[in-house]
Amino acid sequence: MLDWLQKLINPPRAIPDALWQLALTDYPFLANRPAADKSCLRKLTVQFLAQKEFSGANDLQVTDEMAVAIAAQACLPVLNLGLNLYDDFKGIVVHPGAMLARRSVIDLAGVNHFYKEEIAGEAMEGGPVTLSWQDVAASNENLARGYNVVIHEFVHKLDMRDGTPNGCPPLPSRAAKVQWQAAMQTAYDTFRERVVMAERFGAEPPWLDAYGATSPAEFFAVTSEAYFVNPNRFELEFAGLKRLFDAFFNPK
């Protein structure tokens, strides 16, 4: 890493203006936040960088610019919730491009099948977050599709706070959890039906990535990406979830 981040020690140092402005330029959904949000986000990003450790895989050198860009996007979901929701891990591993992850699935006969899956990122329960820099850097090109790999993986981290990811983050009461699950299940079922109709019968595909139809946890992560990077289109497509997410990510 470059000098600034190497010297980031307690008390945390301010992010140089040039670095911060570069992140806002490269990721316009950050620049489009209200001025008060951007000020708070900058302070939270400094704290995040002081608490986490970045490392590059396959000889990738993680620069200050890369670290600030990732950290700012990672902090956006917890801007009004607090960094304590990320206190179960420290490491962030950045790969040059997509990664091959080992997977296994047990079929109906009980036979375990192993395979490799190409991924742009992964959040490990109690462990690090891994990201493809190629996908992070291309985020600006995918705003129309509501895609953002950093937000996706860090929302998984929120989902994991109360156990195995299930599409429901930690909530203050049982009533709030019931309300969340009911709203998400309805939206998830509708989204899955649209994906099935598109894939099997040639209907118009849904706006968001069909990967969101694979599980409630992935649906939460995929919809959260869109909520932050393309809020206007998200509200058109998911008005009910917009209200739900507003209440969670922006508590009053």
C-alpha positions as CSV (number, residue, x, y, z in Angstrom):
1,M,0.0,0.0,0.0
2,L,1.0,3.6,-0.4
3,D,2.3,5.8,2.4
4,W,-0.9,7.3,3.7
5,L,-2.7,4.0,4.5
6,Q,0.5,2.5,5.9
7,K,0.7,5.3,8.4
8,L,-3.0,5.1,9.4
9,I,-2.7,4.5,13.1
10,N,-4.7,5.5,16.2
11,P,-5.9,8.2,16.3
12,P,-7.1,7.7,12.7
13,R,-5.8,10.2,10.2
14,A,-8.1,12.1,7.9
15,I,-8.4,10.9,4.3
16,P,-6.5,13.3,2.0
17,D,-8.9,15.4,-0.1
18,A,-7.5,14.1,-3.4
19,L,-8.2,10.5,-2.4
20,W,-11.7,11.2,-1.2
21,Q,-12.6,13.2,-4.2
22,L,-11.3,10.4,-6.4
23,A,-13.6,7.9,-4.7
24,L,-16.6,10.3,-5.2
25,T,-15.8,10.7,-8.8
26,D,-15.3,7.0,-9.5
27,Y,-18.5,6.0,-7.6
28,P,-21.1,8.7,-8.3
29,F,-23.7,7.1,-6.1
30,L,-21.5,8.2,-3.2
31,A,-21.2,11.7,-4.6
32,N,-25.0,11.9,-5.0
33,R,-25.6,11.5,-1.2
34,P,-26.6,14.5,0.8
35,A,-23.7,16.6,2.0
36,A,-24.3,15.5,5.7
37,D,-24.2,11.9,4.6
38,K,-20.9,12.4,2.7
39,S,-19.3,14.0,5.7
40,C,-20.4,11.2,8.0
41,L,-19.3,8.6,5.4
42,R,-15.9,10.1,5.2
43,K,-15.4,9.9,9.0
44,L,-16.7,6.4,9.1
45,T,-14.4,5.3,6.3
46,V,-11.4,6.6,8.2
47,Q,-12.5,4.5,11.2
48,F,-13.1,1.5,9.0
49,L,-9.6,1.7,7.5
50,A,-8.0,2.0,10.9
51,Q,-9.8,-1.2,12.0
52,K,-9.5,-3.5,9.0
53,E,-6.5,-5.1,7.2
54,F,-6.3,-5.2,3.4
55,S,-4.3,-7.7,1.5
56,G,-3.8,-8.4,-2.2
57,A,-4.0,-11.9,-3.7
58,N,-2.0,-13.2,-6.6
59,D,0.6,-10.4,-6.3
60,L,-2.0,-7.6,-6.4
61,Q,-0.8,-4.4,-4.7
62,V,-3.7,-2.8,-2.9
63,T,-3.2,1.0,-3.2
64,D,-4.6,3.7,-1.1
65,E,-7.1,4.6,-3.8
66,M,-8.4,1.0,-3.9
67,A,-8.6,0.7,-0.2
68,V,-10.5,4.0,0.2
69,A,-12.9,3.1,-2.6
70,I,-13.7,-0.3,-1.1
71,A,-14.0,1.1,2.5
72,A,-16.3,3.9,1.5
73,Q,-18.7,1.5,-0.3
74,A,-18.5,-1.0,2.6
75,C,-19.5,1.8,5.1
76,L,-22.5,2.9,3.1
77,P,-24.9,0.2,4.4
78,V,-23.9,0.9,8.1
79,L,-23.7,4.7,7.7
80,N,-26.6,5.1,10.2
81,L,-26.1,1.8,12.0
82,G,-22.5,1.8,13.2
83,L,-19.3,0.0,12.4
84,N,-19.9,-2.4,15.3
85,L,-21.9,-4.5,12.9
86,Y,-18.6,-5.3,11.2
87,D,-16.6,-6.2,14.3
88,D,-16.6,-9.9,13.7
89,F,-13.9,-9.8,11.1
90,K,-10.8,-7.9,10.2
91,G,-9.4,-9.0,6.8
92,I,-10.4,-7.9,3.3
93,V,-8.7,-9.8,0.5
94,V,-8.7,-8.2,-2.9
95,H,-8.1,-10.4,-6.0
96,P,-7.2,-9.0,-9.4
97,G,-10.3,-10.5,-11.0
98,A,-12.9,-13.2,-10.5
99,M,-12.1,-16.1,-8.2
100,L,-12.8,-19.8,-8.4
101,A,-14.5,-21.0,-5.2
102,R,-14.8,-24.7,-4.3
103,R,-18.4,-25.8,-3.8
104,S,-20.1,-29.0,-2.9
105,V,-23.7,-30.2,-3.2
106,I,-25.4,-33.4,-2.0
107,D,-27.8,-34.9,-4.5
108,L,-31.0,-36.8,-3.7
109,A,-29.1,-40.1,-3.5
110,G,-26.8,-38.6,-0.8
111,V,-23.8,-38.4,-3.1
112,N,-21.6,-35.3,-2.5
113,H,-20.5,-33.6,-5.7
114,F,-17.7,-31.1,-5.8
115,Y,-17.3,-28.3,-8.3
116,K,-15.8,-24.8,-8.8
117,E,-17.8,-21.6,-9.2
118,E,-16.5,-18.3,-10.6
119,I,-17.3,-15.5,-8.1
120,A,-16.7,-11.8,-7.9
121,G,-16.7,-11.8,-4.1
122,E,-17.5,-13.7,-1.0
123,A,-18.2,-13.0,2.7
124,M,-17.2,-15.7,5.1
125,E,-19.1,-16.2,8.3
126,G,-16.7,-15.0,11.1
127,G,-14.0,-14.5,8.5
128,P,-12.7,-12.2,5.8
129,V,-14.4,-10.6,2.8
130,T,-12.9,-11.3,-0.6
131,L,-13.5,-9.1,-3.6
132,S,-12.6,-9.0,-7.2
133,W,-11.0,-5.6,-8.0
134,Q,-12.0,-5.9,-11.6
135,D,-15.6,-6.0,-10.5
136,V,-15.2,-3.2,-7.9
137,A,-13.6,-1.0,-10.5
138,A,-16.4,-1.6,-13.0
139,S,-19.1,-0.6,-10.5
140,N,-19.8,2.7,-12.3
141,E,-20.5,0.8,-15.5
142,N,-23.2,-1.3,-13.8
143,L,-25.2,1.3,-11.9
144,A,-28.2,1.0,-14.3
145,R,-28.4,-2.7,-13.4
146,G,-28.2,-1.9,-9.7
147,Y,-25.1,-4.0,-9.3
148,N,-22.3,-3.4,-6.7
149,V,-20.1,-6.3,-5.4
150,V,-18.8,-4.4,-2.4
151,I,-22.3,-3.6,-1.0
152,H,-23.4,-7.1,-1.9
153,E,-20.8,-8.8,0.2
154,F,-20.9,-6.4,3.2
155,V,-24.7,-6.8,3.3
156,H,-24.1,-10.5,3.6
157,K,-22.0,-9.6,6.7
158,L,-24.9,-7.8,8.2
159,D,-27.1,-10.8,7.5
160,M,-24.6,-13.0,9.3
161,R,-24.7,-11.1,12.5
162,D,-27.4,-13.3,14.0
163,G,-26.3,-16.6,12.5
164,T,-26.5,-18.3,9.1
165,P,-27.5,-15.8,6.4
166,N,-31.2,-16.0,5.7
167,G,-32.1,-12.6,4.3
168,C,-33.0,-11.0,7.6
169,P,-30.5,-8.8,9.4
170,P,-30.5,-8.2,13.2
171,L,-33.7,-6.4,14.2
172,P,-34.7,-4.9,17.5
173,S,-37.8,-7.0,18.1
174,R,-39.7,-10.1,17.2
175,A,-42.4,-8.0,15.7
176,A,-39.9,-6.2,13.5
177,K,-38.5,-9.5,12.3
178,V,-41.9,-10.9,11.5
179,Q,-42.7,-7.8,9.5
180,W,-39.4,-8.0,7.6
181,Q,-39.7,-11.6,6.8
182,A,-43.2,-11.2,5.5
183,A,-42.3,-8.3,3.2
184,M,-39.2,-10.0,1.9
185,Q,-40.8,-13.3,1.3
186,T,-43.6,-11.7,-0.8
187,A,-41.0,-9.8,-2.9
188,Y,-38.7,-12.8,-3.1
189,D,-41.5,-15.1,-4.4
190,T,-42.6,-12.5,-7.0
191,F,-39.0,-12.1,-8.1
192,R,-38.4,-15.8,-8.4
193,E,-41.6,-16.2,-10.5
194,R,-40.4,-13.5,-12.9
195,V,-37.0,-15.2,-13.2
196,V,-38.7,-18.6,-13.9
197,M,-41.0,-17.0,-16.5
198,A,-38.1,-15.4,-18.3
199,E,-35.8,-18.4,-18.2
200,R,-38.4,-21.0,-19.1
201,F,-40.9,-19.2,-21.2
202,G,-39.1,-16.2,-22.7
203,A,-40.8,-13.5,-20.7
204,E,-39.1,-10.2,-20.1
205,P,-36.4,-10.7,-17.5
206,P,-36.5,-8.8,-14.2
207,W,-34.4,-5.7,-13.8
208,L,-32.1,-7.2,-11.1
209,D,-29.6,-10.0,-11.5
210,A,-31.4,-13.4,-11.5
211,Y,-28.9,-14.6,-8.9
212,G,-31.1,-12.9,-6.4
213,A,-33.6,-15.8,-7.0
214,T,-31.3,-18.4,-5.6
215,S,-32.0,-17.8,-1.9
216,P,-33.5,-15.2,0.5
217,A,-30.0,-14.3,1.6
218,E,-28.9,-13.6,-2.0
219,F,-32.2,-11.7,-2.6
220,F,-31.4,-9.4,0.3
221,A,-27.9,-8.8,-0.9
222,V,-28.9,-8.1,-4.5
223,T,-31.8,-5.8,-3.6
224,S,-29.6,-3.9,-1.2
225,E,-27.1,-3.3,-3.9
226,A,-29.8,-1.7,-6.0
227,Y,-31.2,0.3,-3.1
228,F,-27.9,2.1,-2.6
229,V,-26.6,2.5,-6.2
230,N,-29.8,3.1,-8.1
231,P,-32.5,4.2,-5.6
232,N,-34.9,5.8,-8.1
233,R,-35.2,2.6,-10.2
234,F,-35.3,0.5,-7.1
235,E,-38.3,2.4,-5.8
236,L,-40.1,1.9,-9.0
237,E,-39.5,-1.8,-9.0
238,F,-39.7,-2.5,-5.2
239,A,-41.8,0.2,-3.6
240,G,-42.6,-2.0,-0.6
241,L,-39.0,-2.9,0.0
242,K,-38.0,0.7,-0.4
243,R,-40.0,1.5,2.8
244,L,-38.7,-1.5,4.6
245,F,-35.1,-0.7,3.7
246,D,-35.5,2.9,4.6
247,A,-36.6,2.0,8.1
248,F,-33.7,-0.4,8.6
249,F,-30.7,1.4,6.9
250,N,-31.9,4.9,7.9
251,P,-33.5,4.6,11.3
252,K,-34.9,7.8,12.8
